[in-house]
Amino acid sequence: AEITKEELLSYPQVRFTQDGNNFPYFYEDLIEIPDQETVIYTSDRGTLMNIVLETDAYASGSGIVIGGIREHLRLIPLAEGELNEFYIIYSAKRPLSEIAQRFIKELTRLLDQQN
């Protein structure tokens, strides 16, 4: 099942921002709905999750949802959504560190589990 932007209009949207000024280029939310009536901004992920779990608000984004919280959420793809791609950018002048290689391996494993 998928959901459209039009179906989301009547619900409040919660947006996570890492910047107190709420500049659009710091948003982690990839959906822009100009007619959205209520948008709640928070710089705390715990607050975002509590709002989503305790109200009829929704959140969207490019994050990876793992662990126990996943069973309490409904993750519904956006009907007209774009395909997300991950790229790893690093210096060609030196090899990746061991910890970077482990991170990439773990991220790949998590993404494979999501599919």
N, CA, C and O atoms as a printed pandas DataFrame, in Angstrom:
     atom_number atom_name residue_name chain_id  residue_number  x_coord  y_coord  z_coord
0              1         N          ALA        A               1    0.839   -1.188    0.000
1              2        CA          ALA        A               1    0.000    0.000    0.000
2              3         C          ALA        A               1    0.880    1.246    0.000
3              4         O          ALA        A               1    1.960    1.264    0.590
4              5         N          GLU        A               2    0.405    2.263   -0.659
5              6        CA          GLU        A               2    1.101    3.553   -0.714
6              7         C          GLU        A               2    0.139    4.646   -0.282
7              8         O          GLU        A               2   -1.071    4.430   -0.222
8              9         N          ILE        A               3    0.679    5.822    0.020
9             10        CA          ILE        A               3   -0.140    6.967    0.414
10            11         C          ILE        A               3    0.243    8.157   -0.461
11            12         O          ILE        A               3    1.394    8.285   -0.878
12            13         N          THR        A               4   -0.726    9.024   -0.734
13            14        CA          THR        A               4   -0.461   10.205   -1.559
14            15         C          THR        A               4   -0.316   11.441   -0.675
15            16         O          THR        A               4   -0.734   11.444    0.483
16            17         N          LYS        A               5    0.275   12.480   -1.233
17            18        CA          LYS        A               5    0.402   13.747   -0.500
18            19         C          LYS        A               5   -0.969   14.304   -0.142
19            20         O          LYS        A               5   -1.150   14.871    0.935
20            21         N          GLU        A               6   -1.931   14.143   -1.042
21            22        CA          GLU        A               6   -3.277   14.656   -0.796
22            23         C          GLU        A               6   -3.903   13.984    0.426
23            24         O          GLU        A               6   -4.622   14.633    1.186
24            25         N          GLU        A               7   -3.638   12.697    0.620
25            26        CA          GLU        A               7   -4.184   11.980    1.771
26            27         C          GLU        A               7   -3.569   12.461    3.083
27            28         O          GLU        A               7   -4.172   12.296    4.144
28            29         N          LEU        A               8   -2.389   13.045    3.025
29            30        CA          LEU        A               8   -1.701   13.517    4.229
30            31         C          LEU        A               8   -2.118   14.925    4.653
31            32         O          LEU        A               8   -1.846   15.327    5.784
32            33         N          LEU        A               9   -2.769   15.676    3.771
33            34        CA          LEU        A               9   -3.078   17.085    4.033
34            35         C          LEU        A               9   -3.847   17.339    5.325
35            36         O          LEU        A               9   -3.614   18.353    5.983
36            37         N          SER        A              10   -4.743   16.460    5.697
37            38        CA          SER        A              10   -5.577   16.726    6.877
38            39         C          SER        A              10   -4.891   16.356    8.193
39            40         O          SER        A              10   -5.462   16.560    9.265
40            41         N          TYR        A              11   -3.678   15.818    8.122
41            42        CA          TYR        A              11   -2.947   15.430    9.331
42            43         C          TYR        A              11   -1.805   16.395    9.609
43            44         O          TYR        A              11   -1.201   16.917    8.672
44            45         N          PRO        A              12   -1.495   16.645   10.885
45            46        CA          PRO        A              12   -0.327   17.474   11.195
46            47         C          PRO        A              12    0.959   16.726   10.827
47            48         O          PRO        A              12    1.040   15.504   10.945
48            49         N          GLN        A              13    1.934   17.473   10.389
49            50        CA          GLN        A              13    3.224   16.900   10.025
50            51         C          GLN        A              13    4.262   17.310   11.064
51            52         O          GLN        A              13    4.294   18.466   11.485
52            53         N          VAL        A              14    5.109   16.370   11.481
53            54        CA          VAL        A              14    6.203   16.656   12.404
54            55         C          VAL        A              14    7.490   16.620   11.602
55            56         O          VAL        A              14    7.755   15.659   10.879
56            57         N          ARG        A              15    8.290   17.673   11.733
57            58        CA          ARG        A              15    9.560   17.752   11.007
58            59         C          ARG        A              15   10.715   17.867   11.981
59            60         O          ARG        A              15   10.662   18.628   12.947
60            61         N          PHE        A              16   11.756   17.100   11.714
61            62        CA          PHE        A              16   12.979   17.162   12.507
62            63         C          PHE        A              16   13.950   18.106   11.820
63            64         O          PHE        A              16   14.164   18.021   10.611
64            65         N          THR        A              17   14.532   19.002   12.594
65            66        CA          THR        A              17   15.551   19.890   12.055
66            67         C          THR        A              17   16.722   19.925   13.026
67            68         O          THR        A              17   16.533   19.910   14.242
68            69         N          GLN        A              18   17.920   19.971   12.485
69            70        CA          GLN        A              18   19.107   20.037   13.337
70            71         C          GLN        A              18   19.528   21.474   13.584
71            72         O          GLN        A              18   20.494   21.722   14.306
72            73         N          ASP        A              19   18.823   22.411   13.000
73            74        CA          ASP        A              19   19.204   23.814   13.104
74            75         C          ASP        A              19   18.058   24.595   13.717
75            76         O          ASP        A              19   16.918   24.462   13.272
76            77         N          GLY        A              20   18.330   25.397   14.717
77            78        CA          GLY        A              20   17.299   26.173   15.387
78            79         C          GLY        A              20   16.612   27.202   14.510
79            80         O          GLY        A              20   15.527   27.671   14.853
80            81         N          ASN        A              21   17.213   27.561   13.392
81            82        CA          ASN        A              21   16.612   28.562   12.509
82            83         C          ASN        A              21   15.665   27.961   11.490
83            84         O          ASN        A              21   15.012   28.696   10.750
84            85         N          ASN        A              22   15.574   26.632   11.435
85            86        CA          ASN        A              22   14.667   25.934   10.520
86            87         C          ASN        A              22   14.898   26.276    9.056
87            88         O          ASN        A              22   13.939   26.429    8.299
88            89         N          PHE        A              23   16.142   26.396    8.651
89            90        CA          PHE        A              23   16.433   26.618    7.243
90            91         C          PHE        A              23   16.055   25.376    6.449
91            92         O          PHE        A              23   16.384   24.264    6.862
92            93         N          PRO        A              24   15.370   25.536    5.316
93            94        CA          PRO        A              24   14.892   24.382    4.552
94            95         C          PRO        A              24   15.985   23.396    4.149
95            96         O          PRO        A              24   15.714   22.199    4.052
96            97         N          TYR        A              25   17.208   23.862    3.912
97            98        CA          TYR        A              25   18.244   22.928    3.465
98            99         C          TYR        A              25   18.793   22.075    4.596
99           100         O          TYR        A              25   19.644   21.220    4.348
100          101         N          PHE        A              26   18.341   22.273    5.828
101          102        CA          PHE        A              26   18.730   21.396    6.933
102          103         C          PHE        A              26   17.641   20.376    7.257
103          104         O          PHE        A              26   17.838   19.528    8.127
104          105         N          TYR        A              27   16.505   20.441    6.579
105          106        CA          TYR        A              27   15.424   19.503    6.845
106          107         C          TYR        A              27   15.851   18.095    6.487
107          108         O          TYR        A              27   16.558   17.877    5.504
108          109         N          GLU        A              28   15.417   17.151    7.289
109          110        CA          GLU        A              28   15.613   15.748    6.949
110          111         C          GLU        A              28   14.337   15.186    6.340
111          112         O          GLU        A              28   14.291   14.017    5.956
112          113         N          ASP        A              29   13.316   16.000    6.253
113          114        CA          ASP        A              29   12.048   15.594    5.672
114          115         C          ASP        A              29   12.095   15.877    4.180
115          116         O          ASP        A              29   12.370   17.002    3.763
116          117         N          LEU        A              30   11.830   14.869    3.391
117          118        CA          LEU        A              30   11.956   15.018    1.944
118          119         C          LEU        A              30   10.654   15.406    1.265
119          120         O          LEU        A              30   10.636   15.628    0.054
120          121         N          ILE        A              31    9.564   15.492    2.020
121          122        CA          ILE        A              31    8.270   15.829    1.435
122          123         C          ILE        A              31    7.974   17.301    1.682
123          124         O          ILE        A              31    8.023   17.768    2.820
124          125         N          GLU        A              32    7.675   18.012    0.641
125          126        CA          GLU        A              32    7.241   19.400    0.773
126          127         C          GLU        A              32    5.786   19.459    0.331
127          128         O          GLU        A              32    5.475   19.208   -0.833
128          129         N          ILE        A              33    4.897   19.791    1.262
129          130        CA          ILE        A              33    3.472   19.898    0.955
130          131         C          ILE        A              33    3.063   21.338    1.239
131          132         O          ILE        A              33    2.813   21.691    2.392
132          133         N          PRO        A              34    2.990   22.179    0.199
133          134        CA          PRO        A              34    2.719   23.611    0.396
134          135         C          PRO        A              34    1.410   23.912    1.125
135          136         O          PRO        A              34    1.327   24.907    1.845
136          137         N          ASP        A              35    0.389   23.071    0.954
137          138        CA          ASP        A              35   -0.912   23.332    1.564
138          139         C          ASP        A              35   -1.068   22.717    2.950
139          140         O          ASP        A              35   -2.164   22.724    3.512
140          141         N          GLN        A              36    0.014   22.189    3.503
141          142        CA          GLN        A              36   -0.043   21.544    4.825
142          143         C          GLN        A              36   -0.504   22.564    5.862
143          144         O          GLN        A              36    0.106   23.624    6.005
144          145         N          GLU        A              37   -1.574   22.248    6.584
145          146        CA          GLU        A              37   -2.129   23.192    7.552
146          147         C          GLU        A              37   -1.291   23.315    8.815
147          148         O          GLU        A              37   -1.061   24.425    9.296
148          149         N          THR        A              38   -0.833   22.196    9.360
149          150        CA          THR        A              38   -0.093   22.224   10.617
150          151         C          THR        A              38    1.234   21.513   10.455
151          152         O          THR        A              38    1.284   20.347   10.063
152          153         N          VAL        A              39    2.316   22.228   10.760
153          154        CA          VAL        A              39    3.653   21.638   10.739
154          155         C          VAL        A              39    4.290   21.912   12.096
155          156         O          VAL        A              39    4.352   23.058   12.541
156          157         N          ILE        A              40    4.757   20.864   12.743
157          158        CA          ILE        A              40    5.410   20.965   14.045
158          159         C          ILE        A              40    6.894   20.712   13.835
159          160         O          ILE        A              40    7.274   19.676   13.289
160          161         N          TYR        A              41    7.737   21.647   14.262
161          162        CA          TYR        A              41    9.189   21.488   14.127
162          163         C          TYR        A              41    9.780   21.086   15.471
163          164         O          TYR        A              41    9.406   21.629   16.511
164          165         N          THR        A              42   10.693   20.143   15.443
165          166        CA          THR        A              42   11.396   19.757   16.660
166          167         C          THR        A              42   12.849   19.449   16.326
167          168         O          THR        A              42   13.165   18.967   15.238
168          169         N          SER        A              43   13.714   19.732   17.270
169          170        CA          SER        A              43   15.131   19.405   17.083
170          171         C          SER        A              43   15.519   18.207   17.952
171          172         O          SER        A              43   16.700   17.950   18.181
172          173         N          ASP        A              44   14.511   17.483   18.429
173          174        CA          ASP        A              44   14.746   16.331   19.295
174          175         C          ASP        A              44   14.025   15.114   18.717
175          176         O          ASP        A              44   12.802   15.122   18.582
176          177         N          ARG        A              45   14.776   14.076   18.380
177          178        CA          ARG        A              45   14.176   12.884   17.761
178          179         C          ARG        A              45   13.206   12.169   18.707
179          180         O          ARG        A              45   12.194   11.631   18.259
180          181         N          GLY        A              46   13.504   12.158   19.997
181          182        CA          GLY        A              46   12.607   11.532   20.962
182          183         C          GLY        A              46   11.253   12.221   20.986
183          184         O          GLY        A              46   10.214   11.562   21.033
184          185         N          THR        A              47   11.267   13.552   20.953
185          186        CA          THR        A              47   10.023   14.317   20.910
186          187         C          THR        A              47    9.256   14.005   19.642
187          188         O          THR        A              47    8.040   13.818   19.683
188          189         N          LEU        A              48    9.949   13.946   18.515
189          190        CA          LEU        A              48    9.302   13.619   17.244
190          191         C          LEU        A              48    8.601   12.270   17.350
191          192         O          LEU        A              48    7.436   12.144   16.972
192          193         N          MET        A              49    9.301   11.265   17.858
193          194        CA          MET        A              49    8.709    9.924   17.966
194          195         C          MET        A              49    7.507    9.920   18.904
195          196         O          MET        A              49    6.497    9.283   18.606
196          197         N          ASN        A              50    7.601   10.621   20.034
197          198        CA          ASN        A              50    6.473   10.671   20.967
198          199         C          ASN        A              50    5.266   11.353   20.352
199          200         O          ASN        A              50    4.138   10.907   20.562
200          201         N          ILE        A              51    5.474   12.419   19.600
201          202        CA          ILE        A              51    4.352   13.094   18.932
202          203         C          ILE        A              51    3.699   12.148   17.939
203          204         O          ILE        A              51    2.473   12.044   17.893
204          205         N          VAL        A              52    4.507   11.458   17.144
205          206        CA          VAL        A              52    3.965   10.527   16.150
206          207         C          VAL        A              52    3.217    9.374   16.831
207          208         O          VAL        A              52    2.142    8.980   16.377
208          209         N          LEU        A              53    3.771    8.842   17.899
209          210        CA          LEU        A              53    3.149    7.697   18.572
210          211         C          LEU        A              53    1.882    8.063   19.342
211          212         O          LEU        A              53    0.993    7.225   19.494
212          213         N          GLU        A              54    1.784    9.308   19.832
213          214        CA          GLU        A              54    0.669    9.680   20.708
214          215         C          GLU        A              54   -0.390   10.566   20.056
215          216         O          GLU        A              54   -1.377   10.914   20.704
216          217         N          THR        A              55   -0.209   10.938   18.795
217          218        CA          THR        A              55   -1.178   11.798   18.105
218          219         C          THR        A              55   -1.463   11.220   16.724
219          220         O          THR        A              55   -0.992   10.135   16.383
220          221         N          ASP        A              56   -2.238   11.955   15.935
221          222        CA          ASP        A              56   -2.476   11.525   14.554
222          223         C          ASP        A              56   -1.511   12.208   13.581
223          224         O          ASP        A              56   -1.739   12.197   12.371
224          225         N          ALA        A              57   -0.449   12.796   14.099
225          226        CA          ALA        A              57    0.564   13.437   13.256
226          227         C          ALA        A              57    1.419   12.375   12.565
227          228         O          ALA        A              57    1.500   11.229   13.007
228          229         N          TYR        A              58    2.047   12.788   11.480
229          230        CA          TYR        A              58    2.952   11.894   10.767
230          231         C          TYR        A              58    4.292   12.587   10.569
231          232         O          TYR        A              58    4.403   13.809   10.665
232          233         N          ALA        A              59    5.292   11.786   10.294
233          234        CA          ALA        A              59    6.620   12.298    9.956
234          235         C          ALA        A              59    7.094   11.536    8.728
235          236         O          ALA        A              59    6.655   10.415    8.468
236          237         N          SER        A              60    7.977   12.147    7.993
237          238        CA          SER        A              60    8.573   11.462    6.847
238          239         C          SER        A              60   10.046   11.817    6.819
239          240         O          SER        A              60   10.487   12.750    7.490
240          241         N          GLY        A              61   10.788   11.077    6.052
241          242        CA          GLY        A              61   12.210   11.372    5.966
242          243         C          GLY        A              61   12.981   10.247    5.327
243          244         O          GLY        A              61   12.417    9.263    4.848
244          245         N          SER        A              62   14.270   10.416    5.332
245          246        CA          SER        A              62   15.142    9.437    4.685
246          247         C          SER        A              62   15.851    8.550    5.697
247          248         O          SER        A              62   16.768    7.813    5.333
248          249         N          GLY        A              63   15.450    8.607    6.942
249          250        CA          GLY        A              63   16.119    7.839    7.985
250          251         C          GLY        A              63   15.849    6.346    7.899
251          252         O          GLY        A              63   14.932    5.900    7.211
252          253         N          ILE        A              64   16.657    5.594    8.603
253          254        CA          ILE        A              64   16.500    4.149    8.697
254          255         C          ILE        A              64   15.876    3.853   10.055
255          256         O          ILE        A              64   16.405    4.273   11.084
256          257         N          VAL        A              65   14.765    3.139   10.066
257          258        CA          VAL        A              65   14.061    2.821   11.309
258          259         C          VAL        A              65   14.357    1.366   11.660
259          260         O          VAL        A              65   13.984    0.448   10.930
260          261         N          ILE        A              66   15.036    1.173   12.795
261          262        CA          ILE        A              66   15.376   -0.180   13.240
262          263         C          ILE        A              66   15.042   -0.325   14.716
263          264         O          ILE        A              66   14.714    0.653   15.388
264          265         N          GLY        A              67   15.126   -1.525   15.203
265          266        CA          GLY        A              67   14.932   -1.766   16.625
266          267         C          GLY        A              67   13.471   -1.853   17.016
267          268         O          GLY        A              67   12.590   -1.982   16.165
268          269         N          GLY        A              68   13.224   -1.781   18.323
269          270        CA          GLY        A              68   11.900   -1.966   18.879
270          271         C          GLY        A              68   10.868   -0.946   18.446
271          272         O          GLY        A              68    9.678   -1.259   18.396
272          273         N          ILE        A              69   11.294    0.264   18.134
273          274        CA          ILE        A              69   10.338    1.308   17.746
274          275         C          ILE        A              69    9.615    0.952   16.452
275          276         O          ILE        A              69    8.483    1.384   16.230
276          277         N          ARG        A              70   10.263    0.168   15.603
277          278        CA          ARG        A              70    9.694   -0.186   14.297
278          279         C          ARG        A              70    8.334   -0.872   14.435
279          280         O          ARG        A              70    7.448   -0.657   13.608
280          281         N          GLU        A              71    8.162   -1.698   15.475
281          282        CA          GLU        A              71    6.898   -2.420   15.633
282          283         C          GLU        A              71    5.747   -1.502   16.048
283          284         O          GLU        A              71    4.586   -1.905   15.975
284          285         N          HIS        A              72    6.044   -0.285   16.478
285          286        CA          HIS        A              72    5.007    0.660   16.896
286          287         C          HIS        A              72    4.653    1.667   15.806
287          288         O          HIS        A              72    3.768    2.501   15.998
288          289         N          LEU        A              73    5.323    1.599   14.684
289          290        CA          LEU        A              73    5.112    2.550   13.594
290          291         C          LEU        A              73    4.569    1.854   12.362
291          292         O          LEU        A              73    4.828    0.671   12.142
292          293         N          ARG        A              74    3.818    2.588   11.562
293          294        CA          ARG        A              74    3.431    2.114   10.235
294          295         C          ARG        A              74    4.278    2.882    9.241
295          296         O          ARG        A              74    4.193    4.107    9.158
296          297         N          LEU        A              75    5.084    2.173    8.498
297          298        CA          LEU        A              75    5.954    2.781    7.494
298          299         C          LEU        A              75    5.304    2.568    6.135
299          300         O          LEU        A              75    5.282    1.453    5.614
300          301         N          ILE        A              76    4.773    3.653    5.564
301          302        CA          ILE        A              76    4.014    3.568    4.318
302          303         C          ILE        A              76    4.743    4.372    3.245
303          304         O          ILE        A              76    5.021    5.555    3.448
304          305         N          PRO        A              77    5.056    3.757    2.114
305          306        CA          PRO        A              77    5.744    4.495    1.044
306          307         C          PRO        A              77    4.848    5.576    0.440
307          308         O          PRO        A              77    3.631    5.411    0.348
308          309         N          LEU        A              78    5.455    6.662    0.038
309          310        CA          LEU        A              78    4.752    7.740   -0.645
310          311         C          LEU        A              78    4.547    7.336   -2.101
311          312         O          LEU        A              78    5.486    6.907   -2.771
312          313         N          ALA        A              79    3.313    7.475   -2.588
313          314        CA          ALA        A              79    2.969    7.019   -3.940
314          315         C          ALA        A              79    3.850    7.653   -5.007
315          316         O          ALA        A              79    4.311    6.968   -5.921
316          317         N          GLU        A              80    4.084    8.943   -4.898
317          318        CA          GLU        A              80    4.886    9.620   -5.920
318          319         C          GLU        A              80    6.308    9.887   -5.421
319          320         O          GLU        A              80    6.968   10.827   -5.865
320          321         N          GLY        A              81    6.760    9.056   -4.502
321          322        CA          GLY        A              81    8.071    9.243   -3.884
322          323         C          GLY        A              81    9.228    8.917   -4.817
323          324         O          GLY        A              81    9.112    8.105   -5.734
324          325         N          GLU        A              82   10.329    9.570   -4.552
325          326        CA          GLU        A              82   11.562    9.336   -5.305
326          327         C          GLU        A              82   12.319    8.157   -4.710
327          328         O          GLU        A              82   12.157    7.833   -3.533
328          329         N          LEU        A              83   13.132    7.532   -5.519
329          330        CA          LEU        A              83   14.009    6.471   -5.047
330          331         C          LEU        A              83   15.181    7.103   -4.313
331          332         O          LEU        A              83   15.847    7.992   -4.845
332          333         N          ASN        A              84   15.433    6.647   -3.098
333          334        CA          ASN        A              84   16.575    7.154   -2.335
334          335         C          ASN        A              84   17.810    6.337   -2.659
335          336         O          ASN        A              84   17.742    5.117   -2.806
336          337         N          GLU        A              85   18.927    7.014   -2.767
337          338        CA          GLU        A              85   20.194    6.348   -3.014
338          339         C          GLU        A              85   21.213    6.845   -2.005
339          340         O          GLU        A              85   21.236    8.026   -1.660
340          341         N          PHE        A              86   22.048    5.944   -1.540
341          342        CA          PHE        A              86   23.131    6.295   -0.627
342          343         C          PHE        A              86   24.436    6.293   -1.403
343          344         O          PHE        A              86   24.698    5.398   -2.206
344          345         N          TYR        A              87   25.239    7.297   -1.153
345          346        CA          TYR        A              87   26.568    7.371   -1.755
346          347         C          TYR        A              87   27.581    7.568   -0.642
347          348         O          TYR        A              87   27.304    8.237    0.353
348          349         N          ILE        A              88   28.733    6.993   -0.812
349          350        CA          ILE        A              88   29.813    7.164    0.149
350          351         C          ILE        A              88   30.884    8.002   -0.526
351          352         O          ILE        A              88   31.418    7.631   -1.571
352          353         N          ILE        A              89   31.183    9.125    0.081
353          354        CA          ILE        A              89   32.161   10.053   -0.482
354          355         C          ILE        A              89   33.350   10.114    0.459
355          356         O          ILE        A              89   33.200   10.377    1.652
356          357         N          TYR        A              90   34.514    9.872   -0.081
357          358        CA          TYR        A              90   35.731    9.930    0.731
358          359         C          TYR        A              90   36.901   10.315   -0.158
359          360         O          TYR        A              90   36.803   10.279   -1.385
360          361         N          SER        A              91   37.982   10.674    0.459
361          362        CA          SER        A              91   39.168   11.132   -0.255
362          363         C          SER        A              91   39.789   10.003   -1.067
363          364         O          SER        A              91   39.958    8.888   -0.572
364          365         N          ALA        A              92   40.123   10.297   -2.298
365          366        CA          ALA        A              92   40.807    9.324   -3.153
366          367         C          ALA        A              92   42.285    9.223   -2.787
367          368         O          ALA        A              92   42.989    8.335   -3.269
368          369         N          LYS        A              93   42.751   10.126   -1.940
369          370        CA          LYS        A              93   44.171   10.162   -1.580
370          371         C          LYS        A              93   44.533    9.203   -0.453
371          372         O          LYS        A              93   45.712    8.953   -0.199
372          373         N          ARG        A              94   43.514    8.663    0.226
373          374        CA          ARG        A              94   43.827    7.718    1.301
374          375         C          ARG        A              94   42.696    6.695    1.428
375          376         O          ARG        A              94   41.542    7.000    1.128
376          377         N          PRO        A              95   43.026    5.500    1.865
377          378        CA          PRO        A              95   42.005    4.452    1.979
378          379         C          PRO        A              95   41.070    4.714    3.159
379          380         O          PRO        A              95   41.393    5.467    4.077
380          381         N          LEU        A              96   39.915    4.079    3.108
381          382        CA          LEU        A              96   38.975    4.177    4.223
382          383         C          LEU        A              96   39.565    3.513    5.461
383          384         O          LEU        A              96   40.245    2.492    5.365
384          385         N          SER        A              97   39.300    4.095    6.613
385          386        CA          SER        A              97   39.768    3.503    7.869
386          387         C          SER        A              97   39.002    2.205    8.135
387          388         O          SER        A              97   37.981    1.923    7.508
388          389         N          GLU        A              98   39.518    1.441    9.063
389          390        CA          GLU        A              98   38.856    0.181    9.429
390          391         C          GLU        A              98   37.452    0.443    9.967
391          392         O          GLU        A              98   36.517   -0.289    9.644
392          393         N          ILE        A              99   37.303    1.478   10.782
393          394        CA          ILE        A              99   35.977    1.772   11.344
394          395         C          ILE        A              99   35.012    2.238   10.253
395          396         O          ILE        A              99   33.825    1.918   10.307
396          397         N          ALA        A             100   35.501    2.986    9.269
397          398        CA          ALA        A             100   34.654    3.405    8.152
398          399         C          ALA        A             100   34.204    2.192    7.346
399          400         O          ALA        A             100   33.045    2.113    6.937
400          401         N          GLN        A             101   35.100    1.262    7.119
401          402        CA          GLN        A             101   34.750    0.043    6.390
402          403         C          GLN        A             101   33.704   -0.773    7.155
403          404         O          GLN        A             101   32.784   -1.325    6.553
404          405         N          ARG        A             102   33.849   -0.848    8.486
405          406        CA          ARG        A             102   32.867   -1.570    9.302
406          407         C          ARG        A             102   31.509   -0.866    9.262
407          408         O          ARG        A             102   30.466   -1.518    9.195
408          409         N          PHE        A             103   31.531    0.474    9.303
409          410        CA          PHE        A             103   30.289    1.242    9.224
410          411         C          PHE        A             103   29.568    0.952    7.911
411          412         O          PHE        A             103   28.361    0.712    7.908
412          413         N          ILE        A             104   30.290    0.973    6.810
413          414        CA          ILE        A             104   29.689    0.710    5.499
414          415         C          ILE        A             104   29.114   -0.701    5.449
415          416         O          ILE        A             104   28.019   -0.910    4.925
416          417         N          LYS        A             105   29.840   -1.655    5.986
417          418        CA          LYS        A             105   29.365   -3.041    6.009
418          419         C          LYS        A             105   28.074   -3.158    6.821
419          420         O          LYS        A             105   27.130   -3.822    6.393
420          421         N          GLU        A             106   28.028   -2.514    7.993
421          422        CA          GLU        A             106   26.838   -2.569    8.847
422          423         C          GLU        A             106   25.667   -1.833    8.206
423          424         O          GLU        A             106   24.536   -2.316    8.258
424          425         N          LEU        A             107   25.916   -0.685    7.608
425          426        CA          LEU        A             107   24.863    0.059    6.924
426          427         C          LEU        A             107   24.289   -0.769    5.780
427          428         O          LEU        A             107   23.073   -0.819    5.599
428          429         N          THR        A             108   25.146   -1.411    5.019
429          430        CA          THR        A             108   24.699   -2.271    3.920
430          431         C          THR        A             108   23.832   -3.404    4.457
431          432         O          THR        A             108   22.799   -3.726    3.871
432          433         N          ARG        A             109   24.243   -4.006    5.561
433          434        CA          ARG        A             109   23.462   -5.088    6.167
434          435         C          ARG        A             109   22.077   -4.591    6.599
435          436         O          ARG        A             109   21.073   -5.258    6.349
436          437         N          LEU        A             110   22.024   -3.431    7.241
437          438        CA          LEU        A             110   20.743   -2.874    7.685
438          439         C          LEU        A             110   19.829   -2.558    6.508
439          440         O          LEU        A             110   18.631   -2.835    6.557
440          441         N          LEU        A             111   20.388   -1.984    5.460
441          442        CA          LEU        A             111   19.584   -1.652    4.284
442          443         C          LEU        A             111   19.077   -2.913    3.595
443          444         O          LEU        A             111   17.946   -2.939    3.111
444          445         N          ASP        A             112   19.893   -3.946    3.545
445          446        CA          ASP        A             112   19.459   -5.214    2.954
446          447         C          ASP        A             112   18.304   -5.819    3.743
447          448         O          ASP        A             112   17.418   -6.439    3.155
448          449         N          GLN        A             113   18.297   -5.649    5.068
449          450        CA          GLN        A             113   17.207   -6.157    5.906
450          451         C          GLN        A             113   15.902   -5.420    5.632
451          452         O          GLN        A             113   14.824   -5.998    5.768
452          453         N          GLN        A             114   15.990   -4.151    5.248
453          454        CA          GLN        A             114   14.798   -3.341    5.011
454          455         C          GLN        A             114   14.078   -3.763    3.734
455          456         O          GLN        A             114   12.877   -3.534    3.594
456          457         N          ASN        A             115   14.790   -4.364    2.823
457          458        CA          ASN        A             115   14.197   -4.726    1.517
458          459         C          ASN        A             115   13.599   -6.079    1.517
459          460         O          ASN        A             115   13.066   -6.518    0.498
